[in-house]
């Protein structure tokens, strides 16, 4: 997690993040939408924690060099 400075006015303007995933073997997709409270944790009125983190992970079929991200907490 990374700390960041986000005041109340800035926090109110944060968008929902949208991620499009392949939902099945037919290639159909599904959109996951994350509101700001899912990816920013307010620690104080001006300090927040970004909850999006790169993660080095090779389980479940992951290969060396592939990039994974933890989305939310």
C-alpha positions in Angstrom: 0.0 0.0 0.0 1.1 3.5 -0.7 0.1 6.6 1.2 -1.2 9.6 -0.7 -2.5 13.0 0.0 -6.2 13.2 -0.9 -8.3 16.0 0.7 -12.1 15.8 0.9 -12.7 17.8 -2.3 -10.3 15.5 -4.2 -11.8 12.4 -2.7 -15.3 13.4 -3.8 -14.1 13.7 -7.4 -12.5 10.2 -7.6 -14.1 8.1 -10.3 -15.2 4.5 -10.1 -12.5 2.3 -11.6 -13.8 -0.1 -14.3 -12.1 -3.4 -15.3 -13.2 -5.6 -18.1 -12.6 -9.3 -17.6 -13.2 -12.3 -19.9 -16.1 -14.1 -18.1 -16.0 -17.4 -19.9 -14.5 -19.6 -22.7 -16.9 -18.0 -25.2 -15.1 -14.7 -24.8 -18.0 -12.9 -23.2 -16.8 -10.1 -20.9 -17.9 -8.8 -17.6 -17.1 -5.3 -16.2 -16.2 -5.0 -12.5 -16.7 -1.5 -11.2 -14.9 -0.4 -8.0 -16.1 2.7 -6.2 -13.4 4.9 -4.5 -14.0 3.4 -1.1 -12.9 0.1 -2.6 -9.5 1.3 -3.7 -8.8 4.2 -1.3 -8.7 3.9 2.5 -9.1 7.2 4.3 -6.6 7.4 7.3 -7.3 11.0 8.1 -9.0 14.0 6.4 -5.9 14.5 4.2 -4.0 11.2 4.2 -5.2 8.1 2.4 -3.9 4.7 1.4 -4.0 3.4 -2.1 -5.3 -0.2 -2.1 -4.0 -1.2 -5.5 -0.7 -3.0 -5.3 1.4 -5.0 -7.7 2.0 -8.5 -6.4 4.6 -11.0 -7.4 2.7 -14.3 -7.5 3.4 -17.5 -9.3 0.6 -19.7 -7.8 -2.4 -21.0 -9.7 -0.6 -21.3 -13.0 1.2 -18.0 -12.9 4.5 -17.8 -14.8 7.6 -15.9 -13.9 7.5 -12.4 -15.3 3.7 -12.2 -15.4 2.2 -9.2 -13.5 -0.6 -9.5 -11.0 -2.4 -6.8 -9.1 -4.5 -6.9 -5.9 -7.6 -4.8 -6.5 -9.0 -3.5 -3.2 -8.6 -4.9 0.3 
